Amino acid sequence: MRRLESRTLGIDQGSLLLFSDFKDGGEMWTGAGARELQRDIAFSEPFVAPPNVQVSLSMWDIDSAANIRADISSAAVSERGFTIVFRTWGDTRIARVRADWLALGPLSDDDLWDVP
């Protein structure tokens, strides 16, 4: 568990359309080619240390004629941002996906300073 000072707790959030492949026959929709997508996210301001990041699907448009398989996660979390990673496999065909994210972590506090 991570303990955070309440007055220095930062919360940042966002929503991002990861792809819309049905419009142009992209790889997620046709089921051919790379089946992983990565999108970099920058926080609105840096945290003091890497925050805890939660990523979730907020919209998905998937072909119902095949199995529905999807994995979404965060990677490379730093003080300044992270990467959303979305994967699918097999015969799954995905037209579009939107992801929402939430980051919680420590912020700097001008009232806290070290005395040598």
C-alpha positions in Angstrom: 0.0 0.0 0.0 1.1 3.5 -0.7 0.4 6.3 1.9 0.0 9.8 0.5 -0.3 13.1 2.2 -3.9 14.3 1.5 -2.9 17.9 0.8 -0.4 16.8 -1.7 -2.4 14.2 -3.4 -2.8 14.9 -7.1 -5.5 13.4 -9.3 -5.4 13.7 -13.1 -7.7 12.0 -15.6 -8.6 11.8 -19.2 -10.3 10.0 -22.0 -8.9 9.1 -25.4 -10.3 7.5 -28.6 -7.5 4.9 -29.2 -8.5 4.0 -32.7 -11.4 3.9 -35.1 -10.4 1.2 -37.6 -13.7 0.4 -39.3 -13.6 3.6 -41.3 -10.5 2.7 -43.3 -10.1 -1.1 -42.8 -7.5 -0.8 -40.1 -5.7 -3.8 -38.6 -7.9 -4.1 -35.5 -11.0 -4.3 -37.7 -9.7 -6.6 -40.4 -7.9 -8.9 -37.9 -4.7 -8.8 -39.9 -1.3 -7.3 -38.9 -0.3 -5.9 -35.6 -2.9 -6.4 -32.9 -1.3 -4.1 -30.3 -1.6 -0.4 -30.0 0.2 2.0 -27.7 -0.6 5.6 -27.0 1.5 8.0 -24.9 -0.3 10.1 -22.3 1.2 13.3 -20.7 -0.1 14.4 -17.3 -1.3 18.0 -17.0 1.5 18.6 -14.5 4.3 16.3 -13.2 3.9 14.3 -10.1 6.7 14.0 -7.5 6.9 10.3 -8.0 5.3 7.9 -10.5 1.5 7.8 -9.7 -0.8 4.9 -9.5 -2.6 4.7 -12.9 -5.9 2.9 -13.7 -6.9 2.4 -17.3 -10.4 1.2 -18.4 -12.4 0.7 -21.5 -15.1 3.4 -21.7 -16.4 2.5 -25.1 -15.9 -0.5 -27.4 -17.4 -1.4 -30.8 -16.7 -5.0 -31.5 -17.9 -7.5 -34.1 -20.3 -9.9 -32.5 -19.6 -12.7 -35.0 -16.3 -13.6 -33.3 -15.0 -14.1 -29.8 -14.5 -10.9 -27.8 -10.9 -10.6 -26.6 -9.2 -7.5 -25.3 -6.5 -6.4 -22.8 -5.9 -2.9 -21.7 -3.2 -1.7 -19.3 -0.7 1.0 -18.5 3.0 0.8 -19.0 6.1 3.0 -18.5 4.5 5.1 -15.8 6.6 8.1 -14.8 6.2 11.4 -13.1 5.3 13.0 -16.4 3.1 10.4 -18.1 2.5 6.8 -19.1 1.6 4.6 -22.1 -1.8 3.0 -22.7 -1.4 -0.5 -24.2 -4.4 -2.2 -25.9 -4.2 -5.7 -27.3 -6.5 -8.2 -29.0 -5.9 -11.5 -30.7 -7.4 -14.5 -32.5 -10.5 -13.8 -34.7 -11.6 -10.7 -32.7 -12.5 -7.7 -34.8 -12.6 -4.3 -33.1 -14.0 -1.3 -34.9 -13.2 1.3 -32.2 -12.2 1.7 -28.6 -12.1 4.6 -26.2 -10.1 4.4 -23.0 -10.5 6.4 -19.8 -7.6 6.8 -17.3 -7.1 8.0 -13.8 -3.8 8.8 -12.1 -3.3 9.4 -8.3 0.0 10.4 -6.8 2.0 12.8 -4.8 2.5 16.5 -5.8 5.1 18.9 -4.7 4.2 21.3 -1.8 5.9 24.7 -1.6 5.4 24.7 2.2 7.5 21.6 2.5 11.3 22.1 2.3 14.4 20.5 3.7 16.6 22.3 6.2 20.3 21.3 5.8 
